[in-house]
Amino acid sequence: MSIVIRKAKREDSTLILRFVKELARYEKAEHEVFATESLIENSIFGKDSSTKAIICEKGGEPIGFAVYFFNYSTWLGKNGLYLEDLYVSHSERGSGAGKLLLKYLAKVAVKKDCGRFEWSVLDWNEPAIKFYESLGAKPKSEWLGYQLTGENLQSFAES
C-alpha cells in the first residue's frame, strides 16, 4: 500500500486533535492537552493563521500528521521551517511514514528558501533521536529551549 502526504483541510481538525492526544499519551503528557477541535480549526485553518498541517495516509486511512510554521533567523536573513509536532500511529512506525513526512517538509523548506529546518525532541525519546540522527540531523548543543506559559505568561505580560 502506498503512503501519501497531503495538506490538511479544515475538516481534518477532529483527526488532528486525535493525533495530538495520541502523541501526548505517548509523551506521558495527555493532561497537558487543552486543545479542542474548535481551537485547532481556528488556529490552524483561520484566515490569519501562520500554522500549517499535513496528513499522512496509507491506503486512504490516516496514519500520522505534522504541524509546522515558519520562523526567522536574523543571522541567516532567512525564514526557517519549524516542525511543532510529528506523529505516526504506533502500528505504522517503521513503515517509512515518518521519513516521508520529514522529507515532505524538507522539500517545503527548500522550495521556500528556508535557511534551516528544525524541531525539538524529548531527551528520553531514544527511538526518535536515533531516527533523526540517521537522517543526518544534529542536536543543538549550546541552546536551551525556554517558554512562558499559562499564569507565568499572563503575569509577565501584565507586569
Sequence and secondary structure as in RCSB ss.txt:
>XXXX:A:sequence
MSIVIRKAKREDSTLILRFVKELARYEKAEHEVFATESLIENSIFGKDSSTKAIICEKGGEPIGFAVYFFNYSTW
LGKNGLYLEDLYVSHSERGSGAGKLLLKYLAKVAVKKDCGRFEWSVLDWNEPAIKFYESLGAKPKSEWLGYQLTG
ENLQSFAES
>XXXX:A:secstr
  EEEEE  GGGHHHHHHHHHHHHHHTT GGG    HHHHHHHHHSTT  EEEEEEEETTEEEEEEEEEEEEETT
TTEEEEEEEEEEE GGGTTTTHHHHHHHHHHHHHHHTT S EEE   TT HHHHHHHHHTT    SS       H
HHHHHHHH 
